[in-house]
């Protein structure tokens, strides 16, 4: 009985060494599986000069706004991130799964490491109210899986494309653990590709506003320094959507402003 126990232990020990490399005879270690939360912490810690724990304002007292950027990441996202970083401004990005796939995680990882928030904007900008339950879920889960693999982040927010939602969409998002984030200030930046116009509309924000923009347009990114100047001048602090509310948002529920 004891002998069997010893040989079983030996067998397990050998099995634990894994495969032997054919050229060097060295044991080949299987790739380490990194837990998503650990990966997210490592990504954030890798970023030099950026505070890991930003001081969060209390938006019950401070004048807060949330800048949100949809439909990326795209070719102007890197420039936008440079601007936000230089100005010390945090924002929320509602990303499309297919654009995350094309971006190969480059901008997505910067979004995370530079202190911004990510939300789910479906895989390919589907109008969710036109889809059956199963496909709504697929649109969200496919994006979720990719974002999680690249960043370790489990998203808590989603924005329905076109703002199109109904009871069925609400029900699926509730089951997926995602709050529905709409907006209270629409810059219409996709229609009017004029930075001054975009900046003027964003400048009409009030305390607690969620401002809708798209980082896939060059003119929107060009408007952002003006948007920041205007709102900073009025005493606003820029926060992520989650920080705007300062408490966990309820999955399935709609939020358009604080
Ligand atoms: Ni969109």
Boltz pocket constraint, residues with backbone or C-beta under 6 A from the ligand:
constraints:
  - pocket:
      binder: B
      contacts: [[A, 70], [A, 71], [A, 121], [A, 125], [A, 161], [A, 162]]
      max_distance: 6.0
